[in-house]
Amino acid sequence: MKVLVCHNFYQRPGGEDRVFADETALLRERGHHVISYERTNADLEHLSSIAALRDTLWSPRTSSEIEAIVQSERPDVVHCHNTFPLISPSVYYAARREGAAVVQTLHNYRLLCANAQLLRSETICEKCVGKPVGWPGVVHRCYRESALASAAVVASQTFHRAMGTWNSRVDRFIALTEFSKEKFVAGGLPSEQIVVKPNFVNKDPGIGSGEGGYAVFVGRLSPEKGIDVLLHAWSKLSLECELRILGDGPLVDRVREAAATDKRITYLGQQSAEEVNAQVGEAAFLVMPSIWYEPFGLSIVEAFARGTPVIASRLGAAAELVRDGTNGFLCLPGRADDLAATIIKALQQPGRLKDMRKAARDEYEERYNAQANYEQLLAVYRSAIEQSRSDKA
């Protein structure tokens, strides 16, 4: 099969970039011809504000370049990951115009929410979900705290909703969890066009020992990840347990301050994938106290691959991935006291944590390995191709 994959990189690397790279590598490793179309937000520095706003709505460059690639390469499927802001939905029209099927992975909530998180002032917000025009996103300046930038995002959402872009120009959407699918259906996407396919761990890292005895957090140090909740929980923790924090982000100074005042907290900064794997594999458990609807939570399945149980918020994807009491524990989101109590419960049951390691690893082997994901991805592509052909008939 020949596949054209499209991705707009953010200025800060993130989970979407890794999934794009892993799925691309997965297809190539199994003999498929993969063409890659990539844009980066670094290009915004060379665009005027007017040009950037225009491209968010409809990118003439993307339209012409994708049309030329599809004419030349004749891919069976055009698979889009992130299209915001420089690729834009114009990619769908160009692909379909030249006869290719279109697949879009829903890595975040951008089609429903100006800031893509369904979160405002560190509180879940669904005010724009299902509205023809997401005007609350403009009123509250939800994108980059700018009314103008928020209006540009909402204008793009509104225009393409009115044009029927999501219904008529995308053959299949990939939602990462059932929870995520439900949100997108509530937001107006057609249920029959959404397939649930999780992310995966491309290279098996092997099971770890878990003998380090510490807890580990891996991810972006930002409010939606529950960093303040995590640090507050550790201040309430009555037992000795080291917390190792790996990552970088806007709350890095808050983390450094906590590490300087609490000897149980160690900040390790941004680390290589190899070092992250090592730290997670030796940890007693991984902590993921997010306060937003995580669309997936790649760090959870990466922990499962190492056989490491996860303590996570009972919210969004985490509540679907973590089976409470089996491969980890769930706690109340945004509640430092409940997180601390859950951590104490885990630490007081070392035998149970050991049993959870096998359950976590089994979960990875059954659902989140490369082969399982490859088979699911091909099934999505075949379904999209069939839908595209049916529409032409």
C-alpha positions, 0 to 999 in steps of 0.5 A, a space after each residue: 500500500 502507498 501512503 502519504 502521511 502529513 504532519 504539522 510539527 509544533 515548536 515544542 516536540 510532543 507526543 503527537 510528533 512521536 506517534 507520527 514518527 512511530 506509525 511512519 516507521 511501522 509502515 516502512 518497516 513492513 514494506 509499505 511505500 510511505 511519502 511524508 509531507 511535513 510543515 513546522 511552526 517555525 515557518 510562522 516566523 516568516 509569515 505575516 499575521 494576515 498570512 498566518 490567519 489565512 493559512 489556518 483557515 485554508 492554506 493555498 501552499 498545502 493545497 497545491 503541494 498536496 495536489 502535486 504529490 498525489 498526482 505524482 505518487 498516486 497514494 492509496 491513502 492520505 493520513 493526516 496527523 496534526 494539520 494545525 495551523 499551516 497544513 490546514 483542512 485544505 489538505 483533505 480537499 486536495 487529496 480527495 480531488 485527486 482520488 485518494 482516501 483521507 484519514 485523520 487522527 484526532 490527537 487533540 480536541 482542536 476540532 471542538 475547542 480553540 485551545 484543543 484541551 477542553 480546559 480553561 483556567 485549569 477546569 474542564 470546559 465544554 462550552 463550545 462542544 456542539 455549538 455551530 460557532 464556538 464563540 465562548 472560545 473567543 470571549 475567553 481568549 482560549 487560544 494563546 490568551 488572544 481574542 484575535 488568535 482565538 477568533 482565527 481558530 474559531 473561524 476555521 472551525 465554523 467555516 469547515 463545519 458549515 462546509 461539511 468538511 469533516 463529514 464529506 472530505 474525511 473518510 475515516 477519523 481515528 479516535 484514540 479511546 472510546 472516551 475521546 470518540 464520545 466527545 467528538 460525536 457530541 461535537 458533531 462528528 459522524 459516529 460511523 466515520 470514527 474508528 477507535 485505535 490506540 497509540 502504541 509502543 513501537 519498539 519493545 523495551 522489555 520488562 523492568 525490575 521495578 526494584 528502584 522503589 521510587 515513583 516517576 512522572 514523565 511528561 510536559 511540566 504544564 498545568 494540565 498535566 497536574 504538576 501542582 497537584 503532584 507536588 502538593 500531594 508529595 507535601 502531604 505524603 506521610 511515607 518516605 518515597 522518592 519522586 523522580 520527575 522527567 520532562 520540561 515545560 512552563 512549570 519547570 521553576 515550580 518543580 525545581 523549587 519543590 526539589 530544592 525544598 523536599 529531599 524526596 523529590 528529584 528533578 532529572 530534566 529532559 532525558 533521552 528515550 533510553 534514559 526514560 525507559 530505564 527510569 520507568 522500568 525501575 520505578 515502583 509505579 508511574 504517576 499521571 495526575 492530569 486534570 484534563 481529558 487526555 486524548 490518550 496518554 502515551 506515557 501510560 502504555 510506555 509504562 505498561 510495556 516496562 511492566 510498571 503500574 500506573 497511578 492516574 486521574 480517573 479522567 479522560 483516557 487514563 480512566 479507560 487505560 488504567 484498570 483500577 486495582 489491576 494494572 494500577 490505581 485511579 484517583 480523583 482528578 485535581 485532588 492532592 489529598 486523594 492522590 496522596 492517599 492512593 500513593 500510600 495505599 500502593 506503597 503499603 501493598 508491595 505484593 500487590 504492586 508486584 502482581 500489577 507488573 505482570 498485568 501491566 505487561 500483559 496489557 501492553 502485549 495484548 493491545 499496545 504492541 507494534 503488530 497489533 497496532 499495524 493490523 488495526 491501522 491497515 484495517 482503518 486504511 482499507 475501510 477508508 479506501 472502501 468508503 472513498 470508492 463508495 462515494 465515487 460510485 
